[in-house]
Amino acid sequence: MTRLLALPFLSLLLVASGPAASKTDPAALSADVKTLASDPFEGRGPGTAGETKTVDWLVKRLTAMGLEPGGEDGSFIQKVPMVRTRIAGGAMAFGDMPVTQGQTISVTTVRPDATIAVDAPMVFVGYGVEAPEAGWDDYKGVDLKGKVAVFLINDPDFEATATDGARGKFGDRRMAYYGRWTYKFDEAAKRGAVAALIVHDTGGAGYGWSTVIANGGENYDIVRAPGEEKVPLQGWIEHDTAKALFAKAGLDLDALRVKARQADFIPVALGDLRFTARLDATIDRIESRNVLAKLTGSRRPAETLMFGAHWDAYGKASDGTIRPGANDDAIGMAGLLELAHQFKAGKRPQRSLVFAFWTGEERGLLGSEYYGAHPLYPLATTAANLTLDILNTGGLSKNVVLVGHGNSSLDALLTTAARAQGRVVTPETFSERGLYFRADHFSVARRGVPSLLIMQLGGAPDLVTGGTTAGQAWLDGYMKCYHQACDAWTSDLDFTGAAQDVDLFFAMGRNIANSRDWPRWRPGFEFEQIREATASARRQVKP
């Protein structure tokens, strides 16, 4: 497989030969992050004054660089219609067991309904996976119309042992898309459920309960066409509360976890217990914005290479708390601005470059998803997507952690660029967390575009000073601030490691943009056939 992935890219690797001088200025990254994570930007929430300030600031910067508008109607903007909701009050219970929003349960809605009423039986559907290619169906034809679907997080392979039928079916501990909460909620909607609830587990989710409840009952979605609506209520049950719920129904949640790892698992009704909810919600329709800039290619302008990062964070809470999102993802924006500056200052690449700053990533990859459904540049002739989301601010590192290692031929380009820096590529440590499905590149990847993500959550950096011990200490410290108010700019942040990674994307981007080759998914990868189906469109592009 290594030969198969590498051979089509021999010309790319030759372009990358020889060490390249560092181009990215850590001080420039720091200055941009300091600005974007400052209080006047109010946490960059979609549909807020913080969005207006952020978008205006980006457009001003891109214009000053001399970048071309890459959005709609000759502007830098792609409009993204959204609905914003917030659970405003009410009551919920499992039978006669009350549950409290933000404590024992966390639910949201993405439907434009001011009142939510649910009174329905509950059905445990295991991991909720239907995968014909793996001979797996957790539903077994069960009718979920008018019912509440209760899921486990992750996929059946996550905790599988040698005796489990799921062992090896879904990539072992590496999460498949079937493990993501977005997949489970979509399956519940498709099957007519009135609510979808996931049992929270820190190991399986990849984050703790504090992260689940951080939204405060607020949610966003893009405006959906009739027939594409989500379930009226979706969310999570705190783990111990779920165990008590199953016990109340005369069931053992731990034992059902084991059964759910067998292909013959059959959905289980939670006795006569019903989930009841009487909730009020506030509804706002907003028009958010993606920001896109372009550098038209010199020889093959119809072919594009996309760089991406998201501009949004979590905004300003009702109590005035701001979660500024310095590393998630002001640093990605700063990196994209540096890339745009460097490419604009150099020799114009042969393929066109698009620099995309997405809205609504923290609300479910909404801006990039809207773009994926309404692309401004054909996805068939988009050579690749390179995304920056959470970079190393612990200092220079000897490695680069790759999320989604082995997915595509882009790995070879990253390896070559890293070698020129004296670094090595390290596969992600926490593949069970499904990080590859949790960043904006996924919105175009699932539509066939080969994509590569650098996200430092994938594992500890091997720091030049202190090694992996120091790198793990940095990562542990950052995770305490993940999606919290303390993800802020401070003078203690070291942007030299982030600059290394921006340089990697410049080297990779230069190679892809000046090549005639097209990156490919590895044989058998789930999006390979989607990409191959568009091969004729690429062959028809005129040089």
Secondary structure, DSSP 8 states (H G I E B T S, - for coil): -HHHHHGGGHHHHHHT-S-------HHHHHHHHHHHTSGGGTT--TTSHHHHHHHHHHHHHHHHHT-EE-SGGGSSEEEEEEEEEEEEEEEEEETTEEE-BTTTEEEE--S--SEEEEEEEEEE-TT--EEGGGTEESSTT---TTSEEEEESS-TTTT--TTSTTTTTS-TTS--GGGSHHHHHHHHHHTT-SEEEEE--HHHHSS-HHHHGGGTTEEEEE---TT----SEEEEE-HHHHHHHHHHTT--HHHHHHHTTSTT---EEEEEEEEEEEEEEEEEEEEEEEEEEEE--SSEEEEEEEEEEE-----B-TTS-B---IIIIIHHHHHHHHHHHHHHHS---SEEEEEEEES-GGGTSHHHHHHHHS-SS-GGGEEEEEEE-S---B--BSEEEEBTTTSBTHHHHHHHHHHHTT-EEEE-S-GGG-GGGSSTHHHHHTTT--EEEE-GGGS---BTTTHHHHHHHHHHHHHTTTTSTT----TT-B-HHHHHHHHHHHHHHHHHHT-S----B-TT-TTHHHHHTTHHHHHTS--
